[in-house]
Amino acid sequence: MYDYVIVGAGSAGCVLAARLSEDPSVSVCLVEAGPADKSPNIQVPAAFGKLLRTNLDWDYSTHEEPQLNRRRIYLPRGRVLGGTSSINTMIYVRGNPQDFDGWGQPGWSYADLLPYFIKSEDNERGASAHHGVGGPLAVSDNRARNAMSTAFIDAAVEAGHPANDDFNGDSQDGFGYFQLTQRDGSRASTATAYLHPALSRPNLTVETNLHVHRVLVENGRATGVVGERLDEQVTIRAEREVILSGGAYNSPQLLMLSGIGPAPLLSALGVPVVVDSPQVGQNLQDHALIPLIYAHEHPISMLAAATPENFELYANERTGPLTSNGPEAGGFVRTRADLAAPDVEFLCAPVMFADSGLGTPTHHALSYGPSMLSPISRGSVSLASDAPTAKPKIVHNYFAEEPDLDNAVAALRIALDIARQDALAPYTATPFLVPDSDSDADLRDFARLYTHSIFHPSSTCAMGEVVDAELRVMGVDGLRVVDASVMPKVVRGNPNAAVIAVAEKAADLIADALPQRVETAA
């Protein structure tokens, strides 16, 4: 029996476990389906690609995407302490202030969340109106700075875009290097930043390799979870609250397995309906990336990073190519002048980033492309089976709405314009994966053929639809969701930073609620 049971030790769950266990009078149990974050490939930034499709990855895919020539799109998710913050590319971009204001939820404006961004942060540049120091999460400048990344920034400026050295500052528009969740050249996941320093607390228990199958709901209240470890059923009771932090795919799946979701679907699968909540798993949003790849003969890409000299440089000084996060540089642009905020994020990596990162680089190459930040199209997460270990059915419906494809065409034109600039000429002489021309037809075909996820799912348990403004699941007492799924709309940026801020605020909401202890069934 614990006061709080948190399901999912990812970007939100580690924050919640650390913050809630600061109160020695409460007991907290954090449950993770995967193992501890002991793999050395987690800590070495450039090795993140070696984590994909391993035991540390849920290794999801969409079902056939109707507008992407019925391709199935790879969707990695961290299955390890730290969750996806242990396998991502470490980019620290919070989103645009208009994102949070646009949620329209009381207490969730940008002004409400900025103190939590600052509270979480330990930025090596120091404190300012936008940044904090002394928080758990290390935020650092990029130490790798490949010559191709610099050339990409220079080319974007040549093309008429502004330079920007802080995408979390006064303006998001422009191009520059990303700040990263790293400390001294190593990954700073929420496990290393929040959870590890709290592990010695006697009121915090961490259960790894335990896959939760459902939430126990008794008399309208969540009273614990049931899961499995090595074929053994495990029940963990919660006296105050169960908190789901499984992410935009796993949290709605777990709600549905627990009988909370669209009644017709649950009934058809033989899942007893506890609460008919039609929007569970709906409203799925993601950022679609359309990659361009240019090969060249300059031996400076990440293909040349794994040398004894670079390993020694990393081991002794925590510098060099092995500190690269992959997409080192990028920028934010608007496809139309009348937009109130950027709708495209460019990501540039000094490597051949093929097949959603699953392909083996064969040439020195530069990869970059637009990530579409403000999709109109909506997808869904649903149950494919009542079996708890069956993967959910995920359909993102990329480009289902015609304006999304029109915006992708405009973004590709901006990408091709950057490629024509003098600064990139040494690296763009040999097109490897680019559109046949800049005609509408060729750009649309290219987008349908090569678009993939950049791994930013959100909004499947949205505030105002599935949870209230305090993240409580509507229709069930003692149950909350705290992760990217509660965002009504995906942020214009890399969601990890926003998820951490959401969890920081949620920890305060939970602590301030001070619920009375309740008697649960034996």
Order of alpha helices (4+ residues) and beta strands (2+ residues): beta-alpha-beta-alpha-beta-beta-alpha-alpha-beta-beta-alpha-beta-beta-beta-beta-beta-beta-beta-alpha-beta-alpha-beta-beta-beta-alpha-beta-beta-beta-beta-beta-alpha-beta-alpha-beta-beta-alpha
